């Protein structure tokens, strides 16, 4: 019985088995201030959940939420009118 199989290694990589493209890396870099602000908001919300409600935690969450809004506004203003190649965010 003869083995029937590919004589060569697959030339094209699987969709999930590749590095990010330059366009995707640029999009991530562009969105990183927003991502970091959202992480800070999540941290503030988690800290507020761990203890009874108080004014300091409320202020911390409110400020973190405002930083997220500012980061979103800045991202939209930076990307207004520009098309990112490859359909990346």
Buried (B, 14 or more C-beta within 10 A) or exposed (E): EEEEEEEEEEEEEEEEEEEEEEBBEBBEEBBEBBEEBBEBBEEBBEBBEEEEEEEEBEEBBEEBBEBBEEBBEEBEEEBEEEEEEEEBE
